[in-house]
Amino acid sequence: MALMSKSGLFQEEDLLRTDRFQTFFVATIVAAIGGILNLTFFGNKLIDSDNILYFRLDFVAFVIGIVITVPLYFRLGRGQNRKIVTAFLWVWTMIMAFTTWFEGGLFSPLLLCLPILFVFAALYTTQTTFLSICTFLSALIVVMGLNHHYGWLPADEAMLLEDLVPRVLSILVLTTLSGYVCWIFGRVLKSSFDELKSENKRVVQSEDTIRKLANTDGLTGSLGRIGAESAYQELLETINFSDESIMTYFVDLDNFKTINDLFDHHAGDQLLITISDRLNALLHQRGFVCRFGGDEFVMVLRVPHDFNGFAASIVESLRQPHFILGTEATVTGSVGVAVVNDEQLSFTDLCKKADMAMYKAKQSGKNQYHCYSDSLQREYMRNLTIVYNLESALDKQLLDVFFQPKINLRTNKIDGAESLLRWNRGNDEGIRPDEFIPIVESTELIHSIGAWVINESCRACKTWQKAGKPIKVAVNVSALQLTRSGFYQIVVDALNRNDLPASLLEIEITEHSLITDEPLVKTQLAALKTLGVSLAIDDFGTGYSNITYLTELQIDVLKLDRSFITQIDQLESPRVIVSAVMKMAQALGMKVVAEGIETEAECGILKAFNCDYGQGFLWSRAVPSSALLTLIGDFQQKKPANFRDYRNMKAIKSA
């Protein structure tokens, strides 16, 4: 009873569908018209002066029903379907009651319509209306039975009942039973429908949740890639490219991994949320922010053609202090900018262009922005081609390792050599090392090429050792190589494979490798130091060096960048810097190598500063392993005439 206490199965307003009841009303009107036609062609005394209204009363009742139903039909769909359906059922309940009485009462076949009225009342009206209709029809049956017995209203003698009570009770029981069955049927359907409606609601909510998860980043609340693509398509459908453009900003945080390492991933997540909020605050409802992945965000704005300066605002917003676990931290970002001026550019291609520009901003020093251009696209494609060709050259063994000698400035002998990658064979375009090496170091290809260079360097060093020239070989290693956990094992395997003592290998790293705060870098460098491998800082003075790291990692060698050497015989400032580095290195027990020495004057000044080693074109360019053996012999025999031959060799030093 509780299920039906307030409404019928389909009594909810949103389920009283207009189209369903329009069909029902039309069917009722058609049935009424059929009754009218039946009375017209087959009824007795349709028109007679003895009739109260001149026409038969059942004919009049059908006409009245149609007249009332038609305006009700046209009021459907105006927000009052519930009231209209209730009025409709009462109208036809009264009409069927009258016509049943008029056409024979309990003998009329129209009694079969009563269960139909019960069904519709149970399904589409309130409890009060249903019980009212049931009570009314039950009372009608009793009254019709009394009329048959007493003849209150004119009736055929054949319809007069002597056995009133059994017949009335039978009809009343059948009618009541029909009403009860409709009641139970309505309750069961109501319960089932409520369950289906509840399940449908859960399905809709689940779909909404899935759609939200698919379209929205769960951490920051900004759009995800799928949601961003949809939002971008909406922009394309509404924008007028003659007056407006779509600006895209690809934002990548600089050194975000450091935050995760210094604090924890929860702190990193909070930082990403803050970054997302700052970027959304800049939009002013002109576009959307998408978390593209990791610490990458994409901003898309619909702006006029003369819009500018927004990229600088992004960079400035990102560099504002962040408070992480109570500590103030500075985080910067690199931004790539791309413009859409036609609707043919997909969201994926747009992000690729902005991504290219972003990487250019990173290569230019980070904490800045760069705009996409066709030249950048050509550069990007050229870089892809270089990487592909280098990978092919590695597979086909077309790469070489050359060695530039390192001169002991006190003994004027070769005490070591630096290995330098060369691509002379299969390099039809003559791509120089200072172009292809930075490209390789920015890709995963550096791991395979780097491992190969380490092994080739160890193999060459072992060859020198067997030839009675046990000099040390130095190998340049990029920051990306040090962040891979297997780097230490690569070095160990190369030493074991070539049976080379660890003391003859020196690993050169850049200052950038030390400021990443990557624990794995320190761990692997410390392990190499324990193994007996020497550690050197390459291009010292061009970046930021933490003196604590130099002592903690027990750095053996500092290599002065050639920018300090080229004008050391002309300007005072380089001499001051070199002198200070020499004194610091001596105090810390480190050796100093001066790179890029090209003149005797430069060499003389460095000797006066007690520099330990020199390296440069003054003595030799990089040469193959076999040529280095000859060069070592020439130095031992002091044949300066031969030195010039090595200086003129067409082997170009790596950048």
LUMGUTI-667718 format. One line per 10 residues: number of its first residue (from 1); for each residue x, z, y of C-alpha. Coordinates in Angstrom, 1 decimal. Last residue first. Layout:
# LUMGUTI-667718
NUM = X,Z,Y | ...
//
This chain:
# LUMGUTI-667718
655 = 81.0,-28.8,20.7 | 82.9,-30.2,17.9 | 86.3,-31.7,18.5 | 86.5,-35.5,18.2 | 88.8,-37.1,15.8 | 90.3,-40.3,17.1 | 93.9,-39.2,16.6 | 95.9,-39.2,19.9 | 96.8,-35.5,19.8 | 97.9,-36.0,16.2
645 = 100.4,-38.7,17.1 | 101.6,-36.6,20.1 | 102.6,-33.9,17.7 | 104.9,-36.3,15.8 | 107.3,-36.4,18.8 | 107.4,-32.6,18.8 | 109.2,-32.5,15.5 | 109.8,-28.7,15.2 | 110.6,-28.7,11.4 | 108.0,-25.9,10.9
635 = 105.7,-27.7,13.2 | 106.1,-31.0,11.4 | 105.4,-29.2,8.1 | 102.2,-27.8,9.4 | 101.2,-31.3,10.7 | 101.7,-32.8,7.2 | 99.5,-30.1,5.7 | 96.9,-30.8,8.4 | 96.9,-34.5,7.6 | 95.8,-33.7,4.0
625 = 92.9,-31.5,5.3 | 91.6,-34.1,7.7 | 92.4,-33.8,11.4 | 90.8,-32.0,14.4 | 92.8,-32.8,17.6 | 96.3,-31.6,17.9 | 98.9,-29.7,19.9 | 97.9,-29.9,23.5 | 94.5,-31.0,22.3 | 93.5,-27.4,21.7
615 = 94.0,-24.1,20.0 | 96.1,-21.1,21.1 | 96.8,-17.8,19.5 | 98.0,-14.3,20.5 | 97.6,-14.3,24.3 | 100.4,-12.1,25.8 | 99.2,-12.8,29.4 | 102.4,-14.7,30.0 | 101.7,-16.7,26.9 | 98.3,-17.6,28.4
605 = 100.0,-18.7,31.7 | 102.5,-21.0,29.8 | 99.8,-22.6,27.7 | 97.7,-23.5,30.7 | 100.8,-25.1,32.3 | 101.7,-26.9,29.1 | 98.4,-28.7,29.3 | 95.4,-29.2,27.0 | 94.3,-25.7,25.8 | 90.7,-25.9,24.7
595 = 90.4,-22.6,23.0 | 92.3,-19.4,23.6 | 92.5,-17.1,20.6 | 92.7,-13.3,21.1 | 93.5,-10.7,18.4 | 91.7,-7.4,18.3 | 93.1,-3.8,18.2 | 90.5,-2.4,20.5 | 93.0,-1.7,23.3 | 94.6,-5.1,22.8
585 = 91.3,-6.8,23.0 | 90.3,-5.0,26.2 | 93.7,-5.9,27.8 | 93.4,-9.5,26.8 | 89.8,-9.7,28.0 | 90.8,-8.3,31.4 | 93.7,-10.9,31.8 | 91.3,-13.7,30.8 | 88.8,-12.6,33.5 | 91.4,-12.3,36.2
575 = 93.0,-15.6,35.3 | 89.7,-17.3,35.4 | 89.0,-15.9,38.9 | 92.4,-16.9,40.4 | 92.0,-20.6,40.2 | 94.5,-23.5,39.5 | 96.4,-22.7,36.4 | 93.4,-21.1,34.7 | 91.3,-24.1,35.5 | 90.6,-25.4,32.0
565 = 91.1,-22.1,30.3 | 88.0,-20.0,31.2 | 85.6,-22.9,30.3 | 87.6,-23.3,27.1 | 85.8,-20.2,25.6 | 88.0,-17.4,24.7 | 87.9,-16.6,20.9 | 87.9,-12.9,20.1 | 89.3,-12.0,16.7 | 89.0,-9.0,14.3
555 = 85.5,-7.7,14.9 | 85.2,-4.2,13.4 | 81.4,-4.5,13.0 | 80.9,-1.2,14.8 | 83.6,-1.9,17.3 | 82.4,-5.3,18.5 | 78.8,-4.1,18.2 | 79.5,-1.3,20.6 | 81.0,-3.7,23.1 | 77.6,-5.5,23.4
545 = 78.4,-9.1,24.2 | 76.2,-11.2,26.4 | 76.9,-14.9,26.6 | 79.7,-17.2,27.7 | 82.5,-14.6,27.5 | 83.5,-15.2,23.9 | 83.0,-18.8,22.8 | 83.4,-17.7,19.1 | 83.4,-14.0,18.1 | 85.6,-13.7,15.0
535 = 85.2,-11.8,11.7 | 87.8,-11.6,8.9 | 86.7,-11.6,5.3 | 88.0,-8.7,3.2 | 84.9,-7.9,1.1 | 84.1,-4.9,3.3 | 84.0,-7.3,6.3 | 81.7,-9.6,4.4 | 79.4,-6.6,3.7 | 79.4,-5.6,7.3
525 = 78.5,-9.1,8.4 | 75.7,-9.2,5.8 | 74.2,-5.9,7.0 | 74.6,-6.7,10.7 | 72.7,-9.9,10.3 | 70.1,-8.3,8.1 | 69.4,-5.7,10.8 | 68.4,-8.4,13.3 | 69.1,-7.0,16.7 | 69.3,-10.6,18.0
515 = 72.2,-9.7,20.3 | 75.0,-10.1,17.8 | 74.2,-13.7,16.7 | 74.0,-14.7,20.4 | 77.7,-13.7,20.8 | 78.5,-16.5,18.5 | 79.9,-16.2,15.0 | 83.2,-17.3,13.4 | 83.8,-16.3,9.8 | 87.5,-16.1,8.8
505 = 88.6,-16.8,5.2 | 92.2,-16.2,4.0 | 91.7,-12.5,3.4 | 88.8,-13.3,1.0 | 91.3,-14.6,-1.5 | 90.4,-18.1,-2.7 | 89.6,-18.8,-6.4 | 87.7,-22.0,-5.3 | 84.4,-21.1,-7.0 | 85.0,-17.4,-6.4
495 = 85.4,-17.8,-2.6 | 82.5,-20.3,-2.4 | 80.3,-17.9,-4.5 | 81.1,-15.0,-2.2 | 80.3,-16.9,0.9 | 77.0,-18.2,-0.5 | 76.2,-14.6,-1.7 | 76.6,-13.3,1.9 | 74.2,-16.0,3.2 | 71.5,-15.3,0.7
485 = 69.4,-13.0,3.0 | 68.9,-15.7,5.6 | 69.3,-14.4,9.2 | 73.0,-15.2,9.2 | 72.4,-18.9,8.7 | 70.1,-19.0,11.8 | 72.7,-17.3,14.0 | 75.1,-20.2,13.2 | 78.4,-19.9,11.3 | 81.7,-21.5,12.3
475 = 84.3,-21.4,9.6 | 87.9,-20.2,10.2 | 90.7,-21.0,7.7 | 93.7,-18.8,7.2 | 97.1,-20.2,6.3 | 98.7,-20.0,2.9 | 101.0,-23.1,3.2 | 102.8,-23.2,-0.2 | 101.1,-26.3,-1.4 | 98.8,-24.2,-3.6
465 = 97.8,-22.3,-0.5 | 97.0,-25.4,1.4 | 94.8,-26.6,-1.5 | 93.1,-23.2,-1.5 | 92.4,-23.6,2.2 | 90.8,-27.1,1.5 | 88.5,-25.7,-1.2 | 87.5,-22.8,1.0 | 86.7,-25.2,3.9 | 84.7,-27.4,1.5
455 = 82.7,-24.4,0.2 | 81.9,-23.1,3.7 | 81.0,-26.6,4.9 | 78.6,-27.1,2.0 | 76.9,-23.8,2.6 | 76.5,-24.7,6.3 | 75.0,-28.1,5.4 | 72.5,-26.5,3.1 | 71.6,-23.7,5.5 | 71.8,-25.9,8.7
445 = 69.1,-28.2,7.3 | 66.6,-25.4,8.1 | 66.6,-26.7,11.7 | 68.0,-25.5,15.1 | 71.6,-25.6,13.9 | 71.2,-29.2,12.9 | 70.2,-30.3,16.4 | 73.1,-28.3,17.9 | 75.5,-30.1,15.5 | 74.1,-33.6,16.1
435 = 74.9,-34.0,19.8 | 78.3,-32.2,20.2 | 79.3,-33.7,16.9 | 79.0,-37.3,18.3 | 76.5,-39.9,17.0 | 78.4,-43.1,16.4 | 75.2,-45.1,16.0 | 76.3,-46.5,12.6 | 77.1,-43.0,11.2 | 77.5,-43.9,7.6
425 = 81.0,-42.5,7.5 | 82.2,-40.6,10.6 | 80.1,-37.5,10.4 | 82.4,-34.6,11.2 | 82.0,-30.9,10.7 | 84.8,-28.7,12.1 | 87.0,-26.2,10.2 | 89.2,-24.0,12.4 | 92.8,-23.7,11.3 | 95.4,-21.0,10.8
415 = 98.9,-19.7,11.4 | 100.4,-22.9,12.7 | 103.8,-22.1,14.3 | 104.9,-21.6,17.9 | 106.2,-18.1,17.0 | 104.7,-16.2,19.9 | 101.9,-18.6,20.7 | 100.7,-18.7,17.1 | 99.0,-22.0,17.0 | 95.5,-22.6,15.5
405 = 95.2,-26.0,13.9 | 92.0,-28.1,14.1 | 90.5,-28.9,10.7 | 88.2,-31.7,9.7 | 85.3,-31.4,7.3 | 83.6,-34.6,6.2 | 80.1,-35.9,5.7 | 79.2,-39.0,3.7 | 78.6,-37.2,0.4 | 75.4,-39.2,-0.4
395 = 73.2,-36.1,-0.4 | 74.9,-34.8,2.8 | 74.5,-38.2,4.5 | 70.8,-38.3,3.6 | 70.3,-34.9,5.2 | 72.3,-36.1,8.2 | 70.1,-39.3,8.3 | 66.9,-37.2,8.3 | 68.2,-34.7,10.9 | 69.3,-37.6,13.1
385 = 66.0,-39.4,12.8 | 64.1,-36.2,13.7 | 66.3,-35.7,16.7 | 65.7,-39.3,17.8 | 62.0,-38.8,17.4 | 62.2,-35.7,19.6 | 64.4,-37.5,22.2 | 61.9,-40.3,22.3 | 59.0,-37.8,22.8 | 61.0,-36.1,25.5
375 = 61.5,-39.4,27.2 | 57.8,-40.0,27.1 | 57.3,-36.7,28.9 | 56.2,-33.2,28.1 | 56.7,-30.5,30.8 | 59.1,-27.6,30.5 | 58.6,-23.9,31.1 | 60.9,-20.9,31.6 | 61.9,-17.7,29.9 | 64.2,-19.6,27.5
365 = 67.6,-21.0,28.2 | 67.2,-24.8,28.2 | 66.9,-24.9,24.5 | 63.9,-22.7,24.7 | 62.3,-24.9,27.4 | 62.9,-28.0,25.2 | 61.2,-26.1,22.4 | 58.2,-25.7,24.6 | 58.1,-29.4,25.5 | 58.0,-30.3,21.9
355 = 55.3,-27.8,21.3 | 53.2,-29.3,24.1 | 53.4,-32.7,22.5 | 52.6,-31.3,19.0 | 49.7,-29.3,20.5 | 48.2,-32.5,21.9 | 48.6,-34.3,18.6 | 46.7,-31.5,16.8 | 44.0,-31.4,19.4 | 43.4,-35.2,19.1
345 = 44.3,-37.6,21.9 | 41.7,-40.4,22.3 | 39.7,-38.6,25.0 | 42.0,-39.7,27.8 | 44.1,-38.0,30.5 | 45.4,-35.0,28.5 | 48.4,-33.2,30.0 | 51.2,-31.4,28.1 | 53.1,-28.2,29.1 | 55.6,-26.3,27.0
335 = 56.1,-22.6,27.8 | 58.9,-20.2,26.8 | 58.1,-16.5,26.9 | 59.6,-13.3,28.0 | 59.2,-9.7,26.8 | 60.5,-6.7,28.7 | 60.0,-3.3,27.2 | 58.9,0.0,28.6 | 58.8,2.7,25.9 | 55.7,4.9,25.3
325 = 55.1,3.4,21.9 | 55.3,-0.1,23.5 | 54.8,-0.4,27.2 | 55.1,-3.9,28.4 | 56.8,-4.9,31.6 | 55.8,-8.2,33.4 | 57.7,-11.1,31.9 | 54.6,-12.6,30.3 | 52.7,-12.8,33.6 | 55.6,-14.6,35.4
315 = 55.9,-17.2,32.6 | 52.2,-17.8,32.7 | 52.1,-18.0,36.4 | 54.9,-20.5,36.4 | 52.9,-22.6,33.9 | 49.9,-22.5,36.3 | 51.7,-24.0,39.3 | 49.7,-27.2,39.3 | 46.2,-28.6,39.7 | 46.1,-31.9,41.6
305 = 44.2,-33.7,38.9 | 41.4,-31.2,38.8 | 41.4,-28.7,35.8 | 39.9,-28.1,32.4 | 42.3,-25.7,30.7 | 43.8,-25.3,27.2 | 46.1,-22.4,26.4 | 48.0,-22.4,23.1 | 49.6,-19.2,21.8 | 52.6,-18.7,19.5
295 = 53.8,-15.3,18.3 | 52.6,-15.8,14.7 | 50.2,-18.7,14.8 | 48.2,-20.8,17.2 | 46.5,-17.9,18.9 | 44.1,-20.0,21.0 | 43.2,-19.3,24.6 | 40.3,-21.1,26.2 | 39.2,-23.1,29.3 | 38.3,-22.7,32.9
285 = 36.6,-19.3,32.5 | 39.0,-17.6,35.0 | 41.9,-18.5,32.6 | 44.6,-16.1,33.7 | 42.9,-13.0,32.2 | 42.8,-14.8,28.9 | 46.6,-15.1,29.0 | 47.0,-11.4,29.8 | 44.6,-10.4,27.0 | 46.4,-12.5,24.5
275 = 49.8,-11.0,25.5 | 48.3,-7.5,25.2 | 47.0,-8.2,21.7 | 50.3,-9.7,20.7 | 52.1,-6.5,21.9 | 49.7,-4.4,19.9 | 50.5,-6.5,16.8 | 54.3,-6.0,17.4 | 53.8,-2.3,17.7 | 52.0,-2.3,14.4
265 = 54.8,-4.4,13.0 | 57.4,-1.8,13.8 | 59.7,-0.7,16.6 | 63.2,-2.3,16.9 | 62.6,-4.8,14.1 | 59.1,-5.9,15.2 | 60.2,-6.1,18.8 | 63.3,-8.1,17.9 | 61.1,-10.6,16.1 | 59.5,-11.5,19.4
255 = 62.8,-12.9,20.6 | 61.2,-15.2,23.1 | 57.4,-15.5,22.9 | 56.1,-19.0,22.4 | 53.4,-20.4,24.7 | 52.1,-24.0,24.4 | 50.2,-24.8,27.6 | 47.7,-27.6,27.6 | 46.2,-29.2,30.7 | 43.0,-31.2,30.4
245 = 42.5,-33.5,33.3 | 39.7,-34.0,35.9 | 38.4,-36.5,38.5 | 38.4,-39.8,36.6 | 38.7,-38.0,33.3 | 35.1,-36.6,33.6 | 35.0,-33.8,31.0 | 31.9,-33.0,29.0 | 32.5,-34.4,25.5 | 36.3,-33.9,25.7
235 = 35.8,-30.2,26.5 | 33.4,-29.8,23.5 | 36.1,-31.4,21.3 | 38.6,-28.9,22.6 | 36.3,-26.0,21.8 | 35.9,-27.3,18.2 | 39.7,-27.7,17.8 | 40.2,-24.2,19.3 | 37.7,-22.7,16.8 | 39.6,-24.2,13.9
225 = 43.0,-23.1,15.3 | 42.0,-19.6,16.0 | 40.2,-18.5,19.2 | 41.2,-15.3,20.9 | 40.1,-11.9,19.4 | 43.7,-10.7,19.2 | 43.9,-9.6,15.6 | 41.2,-11.4,13.8 | 41.9,-14.8,15.4 | 38.5,-16.5,15.9
215 = 37.0,-19.7,14.5 | 37.4,-19.1,10.8 | 36.7,-15.4,11.1 | 33.7,-16.1,13.3 | 32.4,-18.7,10.9 | 32.9,-16.3,8.0 | 31.1,-13.5,9.9 | 28.3,-15.8,11.0 | 27.9,-17.1,7.4 | 27.9,-13.5,6.2
205 = 25.2,-12.6,8.8 | 23.2,-15.6,7.7 | 23.6,-14.6,4.1 | 22.6,-11.0,4.9 | 19.5,-12.2,6.7 | 18.6,-14.5,3.8 | 18.9,-11.5,1.5 | 16.6,-9.5,3.8 | 14.2,-12.4,3.9 | 14.3,-12.8,0.2
195 = 13.7,-9.1,-0.3 | 10.9,-9.1,2.2 | 9.4,-12.2,0.4 | 9.5,-10.5,-2.9 | 7.8,-7.4,-1.5 | 5.2,-9.4,0.4 | 4.7,-11.6,-2.7 | 4.0,-8.5,-4.8 | 1.8,-6.9,-2.1 | -0.1,-10.2,-1.6
185 = -0.7,-10.6,-5.3 | -1.9,-7.0,-5.5 | -4.4,-7.6,-2.6 | -5.4,-10.9,-3.9 | -6.1,-9.4,-7.3 | -8.1,-6.6,-5.6 | -10.1,-9.1,-3.6 | -10.9,-11.1,-6.8 | -11.8,-7.9,-8.6 | -14.1,-7.0,-5.7
175 = -15.8,-10.4,-6.0 | -16.1,-10.2,-9.8 | -17.4,-6.7,-9.6 | -19.9,-7.6,-6.9 | -21.0,-10.6,-8.9 | -21.5,-8.5,-12.0 | -23.1,-5.6,-10.0 | -25.5,-7.9,-8.3 | -26.5,-9.5,-11.6 | -26.9,-6.2,-13.4
165 = -28.8,-4.5,-10.6 | -31.3,-7.2,-9.8 | -32.8,-7.9,-13.2 | -36.1,-9.1,-11.8 | -34.5,-11.7,-9.6 | -36.3,-14.2,-7.4 | -34.4,-17.5,-7.5 | -37.0,-19.5,-9.4 | -39.6,-18.4,-6.8 | -37.7,-20.4,-4.2
155 = -36.6,-18.4,-1.2 | -38.1,-17.4,2.2 | -36.5,-14.3,3.6 | -37.4,-10.8,2.5 | -38.0,-11.9,-1.1 | -37.7,-8.5,-2.7 | -35.4,-9.2,-5.5 | -33.5,-12.2,-4.2 | -33.2,-10.5,-0.8 | -31.9,-7.4,-2.5
145 = -29.2,-9.5,-4.2 | -28.4,-11.3,-1.0 | -28.0,-7.8,0.7 | -25.6,-6.7,-2.1 | -23.5,-9.8,-1.9 | -23.3,-9.6,1.9 | -22.1,-6.0,1.7 | -19.3,-7.2,-0.5 | -18.5,-10.0,1.9 | -18.4,-7.7,4.9
135 = -16.3,-5.1,3.1 | -13.8,-7.7,2.0 | -13.7,-9.2,5.5 | -13.2,-5.8,7.1 | -10.6,-4.8,4.5 | -8.5,-8.0,5.3 | -8.9,-7.6,9.1 | -7.8,-4.0,9.0 | -4.9,-4.8,6.7 | -3.6,-7.4,9.1
125 = -4.1,-11.1,8.5 | -2.2,-14.0,6.9 | -1.7,-13.4,3.2 | -4.5,-11.0,2.3 | -7.0,-12.8,4.5 | -6.0,-16.1,3.0 | -6.5,-14.9,-0.5 | -9.8,-13.1,0.2 | -11.2,-16.2,1.9 | -10.4,-18.2,-1.2
115 = -12.0,-15.5,-3.4 | -15.2,-16.1,-1.3 | -15.3,-19.9,-1.7 | -16.7,-19.7,-5.2 | -19.8,-18.1,-3.8 | -20.5,-21.6,-2.4 | -21.9,-22.5,-5.8 | -25.1,-20.9,-4.6 | -27.2,-18.8,-7.1 | -26.2,-15.5,-5.5
105 = -27.6,-16.8,-2.2 | -29.3,-20.1,-2.7 | -28.2,-22.6,0.0 | -29.1,-20.4,3.0 | -27.3,-17.3,1.8 | -24.2,-19.3,0.9 | -24.4,-21.2,4.2 | -24.6,-17.9,6.2 | -21.7,-16.2,4.4 | -19.6,-19.4,4.5
95 = -20.2,-19.6,8.3 | -19.4,-15.9,8.8 | -16.2,-16.1,6.8 | -15.4,-19.4,8.5 | -15.4,-17.8,11.9 | -13.6,-14.6,10.7 | -10.8,-16.7,9.2 | -10.4,-18.8,12.4 | -10.3,-15.7,14.6 | -7.6,-14.1,12.4
85 = -5.6,-17.4,12.5 | -5.9,-17.6,16.3 | -4.8,-14.0,16.8 | -1.7,-14.5,14.7 | -0.9,-17.9,16.2 | -0.7,-16.5,19.7 | 2.6,-17.8,20.9 | 1.4,-21.2,22.1 | 2.0,-23.0,18.8 | -1.7,-23.2,17.9
75 = -4.1,-23.5,20.9 | -5.1,-27.1,19.9 | -6.3,-26.0,16.5 | -8.4,-23.1,18.1 | -10.0,-25.7,20.3 | -11.0,-27.8,17.2 | -12.1,-24.8,15.0 | -15.0,-23.7,17.3 | -16.7,-27.1,17.4 | -16.0,-27.6,13.7
65 = -17.6,-24.3,12.7 | -20.6,-24.9,14.9 | -21.1,-28.3,13.2 | -20.9,-26.6,9.8 | -23.4,-23.9,10.8 | -25.8,-26.6,12.2 | -25.8,-28.4,8.9 | -26.4,-25.0,7.1 | -29.3,-24.4,9.5 | -31.0,-27.7,8.7
55 = -31.8,-29.6,11.9 | -34.9,-29.1,14.1 | -33.3,-25.8,15.2 | -35.9,-23.7,13.4 | -36.6,-26.3,10.8 | -40.3,-27.1,10.4 | -39.9,-30.1,12.7 | -37.5,-31.6,10.2 | -34.1,-33.2,10.2 | -31.9,-32.5,7.2
45 = -35.1,-32.0,5.2 | -33.3,-32.4,1.8 | -29.6,-33.1,1.6 | -28.0,-36.1,-0.1 | -26.9,-38.4,2.7 | -26.7,-36.1,5.7 | -26.1,-32.9,3.8 | -23.2,-34.5,2.0 | -21.9,-36.0,5.3 | -22.0,-32.5,6.9
35 = -20.2,-31.0,3.9 | -17.5,-33.7,4.1 | -17.2,-33.0,7.8 | -16.6,-29.3,7.0 | -14.0,-30.3,4.4 | -12.2,-32.5,7.0 | -12.3,-29.6,9.5 | -10.9,-27.2,6.9 | -8.1,-29.7,6.0 | -7.3,-30.1,9.7
25 = -7.1,-26.3,10.1 | -4.7,-26.0,7.1 | -2.5,-28.9,8.4 | -2.3,-27.3,11.8 | -1.6,-24.0,10.1 | 1.6,-25.2,8.4 | 2.8,-27.1,11.5 | 2.4,-24.1,13.7 | 4.5,-21.8,11.5 | 3.2,-18.3,11.2
15 = 6.7,-17.1,10.0 | 8.0,-16.2,13.5 | 4.9,-14.2,14.2 | 5.1,-12.1,11.1 | 1.7,-12.3,9.2 | 3.1,-14.2,6.3 | 2.7,-11.6,3.6 | 0.1,-9.6,5.5 | 0.6,-7.0,8.1 | 0.6,-3.3,8.8
5 = -0.1,-1.3,5.7 | 0.7,-4.1,3.3 | 4.0,-2.8,2.1 | 2.8,0.8,2.3 | 0.0,0.0,0.0
//
